[in-house]
Amino acid sequence: MLEVHHLYRSYRGIPAVEDVSFRIGAGEIVGFLGPNGAGKSTTVKMITGMLRANDGHVLFEGRDIREDMVGYRRVLGYVPEEAHLYTYLSGLEYLQLVGRLRGMGEALLEAKSTGLLRLLALEGWQHTPISSYSKGMRQRVLIAAALLHDPKLLIFDEPLSGLDVVSGRLFKDLLEMLAAQGKAVLYISHVLEVVEQVCNRVIVIAKGRVLADARPSELTSLMSLPNLESVFAQLVQQQDTRATAQQIVETMGMVHA
């Protein structure tokens, strides 16, 4: 469904993404992991069409997304890491705006908007300006907006940010059902326990390059490590966090230089 071919992007001559390739089939939930500065956000911006690649292509159902960006965005649902919302609008008004930009009919848009807000526990707040929403409520509005037009491809960037336990559990159940419907899902998160639970495959990226692309169980078995967190730390050569924590405590305790 989604194919990423040899993406390359640099900023002022410094590579941010180098030769990144992978694919996501219908019904797959693929985790996309990497430390800060690994190239995840740049890759996602190229996949969503917000940023042009210096080289390489993004294909959806065999067609380069650049050939018809309007059509591509009709089948794409995206929850960004940062909740950039028009906070003077109410939750309902925001969904109506998104739906109209997608070309949805008014009757269907009204039914879907009110239905999603009710199911995401926002019915009592639907006419209240988003400026008064908590972080978790804003996140639920973003999720509703991404699902509103029934897209084929969904990209979730840290979707659990700000969600309470119940909303987080609902979202994980929702992911499984979306995959069962044949949706393709790219899931970006630092919560590796959840990635291990919900993702069919995991792509690990560091310094702009793909280091691994396999099932979580295959990665842990191949590297003889107990969990995905350990695999990730070894693949990206993560620092010894316990030793660093000890040094921080020691630095805090300094009384004179």
C-alpha positions as CSV (number, residue, x, y, z in Angstrom):
1,M,0.0,0.0,0.0
2,L,2.6,2.6,1.1
3,E,6.1,2.3,-0.3
4,V,9.1,4.4,0.6
5,H,11.9,4.2,-1.9
6,H,15.5,5.5,-1.1
7,L,14.4,8.7,0.5
8,Y,17.2,11.3,1.0
9,R,16.9,14.7,2.6
10,S,19.6,17.1,3.8
11,Y,19.6,20.5,5.4
12,R,22.4,22.9,4.4
13,G,24.3,20.0,3.0
14,I,24.0,17.9,6.2
15,P,22.1,14.6,5.6
16,A,19.0,14.1,7.9
17,V,17.7,11.1,6.0
18,E,19.8,8.8,3.9
19,D,18.5,6.0,1.7
20,V,15.5,5.2,3.8
21,S,13.3,2.5,2.3
22,F,10.4,0.4,3.7
23,R,6.8,-0.6,2.9
24,I,3.6,-1.0,4.8
25,G,0.9,-3.3,3.6
26,A,-2.8,-3.2,4.1
27,G,-3.7,-4.4,7.6
28,E,-0.2,-3.8,9.0
29,I,0.7,-1.7,12.0
30,V,4.4,-0.8,11.7
31,G,6.3,0.9,14.5
32,F,8.8,3.6,13.5
33,L,11.4,4.1,16.2
34,G,14.5,6.1,16.7
35,P,16.3,8.5,19.1
36,N,15.8,12.2,18.9
37,G,17.4,13.6,15.8
38,A,17.4,10.2,14.1
39,G,15.4,11.4,11.0
40,K,11.9,10.2,12.0
41,S,10.2,13.6,11.8
42,T,11.9,14.4,8.4
43,T,10.8,11.0,7.0
44,V,7.2,11.5,8.2
45,K,7.1,15.0,6.7
46,M,8.1,13.5,3.3
47,I,5.6,10.7,3.6
48,T,2.8,13.2,4.4
49,G,3.9,15.4,1.5
50,M,4.8,18.4,3.8
51,L,8.4,18.2,2.7
52,R,10.0,17.3,-0.6
53,A,12.7,14.7,-0.7
54,N,16.0,15.6,-2.3
55,D,16.0,12.2,-3.8
56,G,13.7,9.1,-3.7
57,H,10.0,8.5,-3.9
58,V,6.9,7.8,-1.8
59,L,4.3,5.7,-3.5
60,F,0.7,4.9,-2.4
61,E,-1.0,2.0,-4.1
62,G,1.8,2.1,-6.7
63,R,1.5,5.8,-7.6
64,D,3.9,8.6,-6.6
65,I,2.1,10.8,-4.1
66,R,3.4,13.9,-5.8
67,E,1.2,13.2,-8.9
68,D,-2.0,13.9,-7.0
69,M,-1.4,15.4,-3.5
70,V,-5.1,16.4,-3.1
71,G,-6.2,12.8,-3.8
72,Y,-3.5,11.4,-1.5
73,R,-4.5,13.6,1.4
74,R,-8.1,12.3,1.0
75,V,-6.9,8.8,2.0
76,L,-4.4,9.9,4.6
77,G,-5.1,10.4,8.3
78,Y,-2.4,12.0,10.4
79,V,-2.0,12.8,14.1
80,P,1.1,15.0,14.5
81,E,3.3,15.0,17.5
82,E,2.5,18.6,18.3
83,A,-1.2,19.5,18.7
84,H,-1.4,22.6,16.4
85,L,-5.1,23.4,16.6
86,Y,-7.2,26.5,16.0
87,T,-7.9,27.0,19.7
88,Y,-10.6,29.7,19.2
89,L,-12.8,27.0,17.5
90,S,-14.8,24.4,19.5
91,G,-14.1,20.7,19.1
92,L,-17.1,20.4,16.8
93,E,-16.2,23.4,14.7
94,Y,-12.6,22.1,14.2
95,L,-13.9,18.7,13.0
96,Q,-16.4,20.5,10.7
97,L,-13.5,22.6,9.3
98,V,-11.4,19.5,8.6
99,G,-14.3,17.6,7.1
100,R,-15.2,20.5,4.7
101,L,-11.6,20.7,3.6
102,R,-11.9,17.0,2.8
103,G,-15.0,17.6,0.7
104,M,-17.4,15.8,3.0
105,G,-21.1,16.4,2.7
106,E,-22.7,18.3,5.6
107,A,-25.1,15.7,6.8
108,L,-22.5,13.0,6.9
109,L,-20.0,15.4,8.5
110,E,-22.4,16.3,11.2
111,A,-23.2,12.7,12.0
112,K,-19.5,11.6,12.1
113,S,-18.3,14.7,14.0
114,T,-20.9,14.4,16.8
115,G,-20.5,10.6,16.9
116,L,-16.7,10.7,17.2
117,L,-16.8,13.4,19.9
118,R,-19.3,11.4,21.9
119,L,-17.3,8.1,21.6
120,L,-14.1,9.9,22.6
121,A,-15.8,11.4,25.7
122,L,-15.9,15.0,24.4
123,E,-19.7,15.3,23.8
124,G,-20.1,17.7,26.8
125,W,-17.2,19.9,25.5
126,Q,-18.1,19.9,21.8
127,H,-19.3,23.6,21.8
128,T,-16.5,24.8,24.1
129,P,-13.4,26.5,22.6
130,I,-10.4,24.2,22.4
131,S,-8.3,26.8,24.3
132,S,-10.0,25.4,27.5
133,Y,-9.3,21.8,26.6
134,S,-6.6,19.7,28.5
135,K,-3.7,18.2,26.6
136,G,-5.5,14.8,26.5
137,M,-8.7,16.3,25.2
138,R,-6.8,18.1,22.4
139,Q,-5.2,14.8,21.5
140,R,-8.6,13.1,21.2
141,V,-9.7,15.9,18.9
142,L,-6.7,15.3,16.7
143,I,-7.4,11.5,16.7
144,A,-11.1,12.3,15.7
145,A,-9.9,14.6,12.9
146,A,-7.6,11.9,11.5
147,L,-10.3,9.3,11.5
148,L,-13.2,11.5,10.3
149,H,-12.8,10.8,6.5
150,D,-12.2,7.0,6.9
151,P,-8.6,7.1,5.5
152,K,-6.8,4.0,4.1
153,L,-3.4,5.1,5.6
154,L,-3.0,6.4,9.1
155,I,0.2,8.0,10.6
156,F,0.2,8.4,14.4
157,D,3.1,10.4,15.9
158,E,3.2,9.9,19.7
159,P,-0.6,9.4,19.8
160,L,-0.8,8.5,23.5
161,S,0.7,11.8,24.6
162,G,-1.5,13.3,27.3
163,L,-4.1,10.4,27.2
164,D,-5.3,8.9,30.4
165,V,-5.2,5.1,31.0
166,V,-8.8,4.5,29.7
167,S,-8.2,6.6,26.5
168,G,-4.9,4.8,26.0
169,R,-6.5,1.4,26.2
170,L,-9.3,2.5,23.9
171,F,-6.7,3.7,21.4
172,K,-4.8,0.4,21.4
173,D,-8.1,-1.5,20.8
174,L,-8.9,0.9,18.0
175,L,-5.5,0.3,16.4
176,E,-6.2,-3.5,16.2
177,M,-9.6,-2.9,14.7
178,L,-8.3,-0.4,12.1
179,A,-5.7,-3.0,11.0
180,A,-8.4,-5.6,10.8
181,Q,-10.3,-3.4,8.4
182,G,-7.3,-3.3,6.1
183,K,-5.9,0.1,7.1
184,A,-2.1,0.6,6.9
185,V,-0.7,2.2,10.1
186,L,2.6,3.9,10.7
187,Y,3.0,4.2,14.5
188,I,5.8,6.5,15.9
189,S,6.4,6.3,19.6
190,H,8.9,6.3,22.4
191,V,6.7,4.1,24.5
192,L,8.3,0.8,23.5
193,E,6.1,-1.4,25.6
194,V,3.1,-0.3,23.6
195,V,5.0,-0.7,20.3
196,E,5.9,-4.2,21.2
197,Q,2.2,-5.0,22.0
198,V,0.5,-3.5,19.0
199,C,3.0,-3.5,16.0
200,N,3.4,-6.3,13.5
201,R,6.8,-4.9,12.5
202,V,9.3,-2.4,13.8
203,I,11.6,-0.2,11.9
204,V,14.5,1.3,13.8
205,I,16.2,4.4,12.4
206,A,19.3,6.2,13.6
207,K,21.5,8.9,12.1
208,G,19.1,9.0,9.1
209,R,19.5,5.3,8.2
210,V,17.3,2.2,8.8
211,L,19.1,-0.2,11.1
212,A,16.4,-2.9,11.4
213,D,13.0,-3.8,10.0
214,A,11.5,-7.0,11.5
215,R,8.9,-8.3,13.9
216,P,9.5,-7.3,17.5
217,S,9.8,-11.0,18.5
218,E,12.4,-11.6,15.7
219,L,14.5,-8.7,16.9
220,T,14.6,-9.8,20.5
221,S,15.3,-13.4,19.5
222,L,18.0,-12.5,17.0
223,M,19.8,-10.3,19.4
224,S,19.2,-12.6,22.5
225,L,17.7,-9.7,24.4
226,P,14.6,-9.7,26.7
227,N,12.6,-6.9,25.2
228,L,12.3,-4.3,22.5
229,E,13.7,-1.6,24.8
230,S,16.9,-3.5,25.2
231,V,17.1,-4.1,21.4
232,F,16.5,-0.4,20.7
233,A,19.2,0.7,23.1
234,Q,21.8,-1.7,21.6
235,L,20.9,-0.9,18.0
236,V,21.2,2.9,18.4
237,Q,24.1,2.5,20.8
238,Q,22.2,4.4,23.5
239,Q,24.3,5.7,26.4
240,D,24.5,3.8,29.7
241,T,21.6,5.7,31.3
242,R,22.2,4.4,34.8
243,A,25.8,5.5,34.7
244,T,24.7,8.9,33.4
245,A,22.1,9.2,36.1
246,Q,24.8,8.5,38.7
247,Q,27.0,11.2,37.3
248,I,24.1,13.7,37.4
249,V,23.4,12.9,41.1
250,E,27.1,13.4,41.8
251,T,27.2,16.7,39.9
252,M,24.1,17.9,41.9
253,G,26.0,17.1,45.1
254,M,29.1,19.2,44.3
255,V,29.7,21.8,46.9
256,H,32.7,23.6,45.3
257,A,34.7,23.4,42.1
